[in-house]
Amino acid sequence: MLVSQESKYDCVGGKLINRKTREPIPDGEPVFILRAKDRKASAALFYYMNLCENGAHVNLIRQRLSAFRDFEFHHRDKMGEPDTALIVNPLETGFEDSETSL
């Protein structure tokens, strides 16, 4: 995963890891990902940014929000409503669980 896509985390060996500490996100901890093509993502980031109190984190969110808005402006044709493709059984779709991949 490129740093320009996600500056705090990387994907290594099927795990999300903190780029700074190299610690993986534990398997039991839920993760929620927003993509710039989601029409609701910028609003969600803006709301989250206004809830945060840590100045450094607020600045990082502000930078990500700017990147999301830039994407929206330059890629209007790629924007869409959020959707969910829930994978109930990864083996049925050809996708593997992170424990078995790589």
C-alpha positions as CSV (number, residue, x, y, z in Angstrom):
1,M,0.0,0.0,0.0
2,L,1.4,3.4,-1.0
3,V,2.0,6.0,1.7
4,S,0.1,8.4,-0.5
5,Q,-2.9,6.2,-0.1
6,E,-2.7,5.6,3.6
7,S,0.0,7.3,5.7
8,K,-0.4,5.6,9.1
9,Y,-0.9,1.9,8.1
10,D,0.5,-0.5,5.6
11,C,-0.6,-4.0,4.6
12,V,2.1,-6.6,5.0
13,G,1.5,-10.4,4.9
14,G,-2.3,-10.0,5.0
15,K,-2.1,-7.8,8.1
16,L,-2.6,-4.0,8.6
17,I,0.4,-2.7,10.5
18,N,1.3,0.7,12.0
19,R,4.0,2.2,9.8
20,K,5.8,3.8,12.7
21,T,5.7,1.1,15.3
22,R,5.4,-1.9,12.9
23,E,2.8,-3.4,15.2
24,P,-0.1,-5.2,13.5
25,I,-3.7,-4.4,14.3
26,P,-4.8,-7.4,16.3
27,D,-7.1,-9.9,14.5
28,G,-10.0,-9.3,16.9
29,E,-10.0,-5.5,16.4
30,P,-12.6,-4.3,13.9
31,V,-11.4,-1.9,11.2
32,F,-13.5,0.5,9.1
33,I,-12.1,1.8,5.8
34,L,-13.4,4.9,3.9
35,R,-12.6,5.3,0.2
36,A,-12.4,8.7,-1.5
37,K,-14.9,7.5,-4.2
38,D,-17.6,7.2,-1.5
39,R,-19.8,10.3,-1.7
40,K,-20.2,10.3,2.1
41,A,-16.6,9.8,3.0
42,S,-15.5,13.5,3.1
43,A,-18.5,14.4,5.3
44,A,-17.6,11.6,7.7
45,L,-14.0,12.6,7.8
46,F,-15.0,16.3,8.4
47,Y,-17.3,15.2,11.3
48,Y,-14.6,12.9,12.8
49,M,-12.0,15.7,12.5
50,N,-14.2,18.1,14.5
51,L,-14.6,15.4,17.3
52,C,-10.8,15.0,17.7
53,E,-8.8,17.0,20.2
54,N,-5.2,15.9,19.4
55,G,-3.8,18.6,17.2
56,A,-1.4,16.4,15.3
57,H,-4.2,13.9,14.6
58,V,-6.5,16.8,13.5
59,N,-3.8,18.0,11.1
60,L,-3.4,14.5,9.6
61,I,-7.2,14.2,9.1
62,R,-7.2,17.7,7.6
63,Q,-4.6,16.5,5.0
64,R,-6.5,13.3,4.3
65,L,-9.8,15.3,3.9
66,S,-8.0,17.6,1.4
67,A,-6.8,14.6,-0.6
68,F,-10.4,13.1,-0.5
69,R,-11.9,16.4,-1.7
70,D,-9.2,16.7,-4.4
71,F,-10.1,13.2,-5.6
72,E,-13.8,14.1,-5.7
73,F,-13.1,17.2,-7.8
74,H,-10.9,15.5,-10.3
75,H,-12.8,12.2,-10.5
76,R,-16.4,13.0,-10.4
77,D,-17.1,10.1,-12.7
78,K,-15.8,7.6,-10.1
79,M,-17.9,8.9,-7.2
80,G,-20.7,6.7,-6.0
81,E,-23.0,6.0,-3.1
82,P,-21.6,3.7,-0.4
83,D,-22.3,0.0,-0.8
84,T,-21.5,-3.2,1.0
85,A,-20.5,-6.5,-0.5
86,L,-20.5,-8.7,2.6
87,I,-18.5,-11.9,2.3
88,V,-20.1,-14.5,4.4
89,N,-17.9,-17.4,3.3
90,P,-14.6,-16.2,1.8
91,L,-14.1,-19.7,0.2
92,E,-17.2,-19.3,-1.9
93,T,-15.9,-16.1,-3.5
94,G,-12.3,-17.1,-4.0
95,F,-11.1,-14.7,-1.2
96,E,-9.2,-16.1,1.7
97,D,-9.1,-15.2,5.3
98,S,-6.1,-13.1,6.3
99,E,-4.9,-16.0,8.4
100,T,-4.6,-18.2,5.4
101,S,-3.4,-15.7,2.8
102,L,0.3,-14.9,2.1
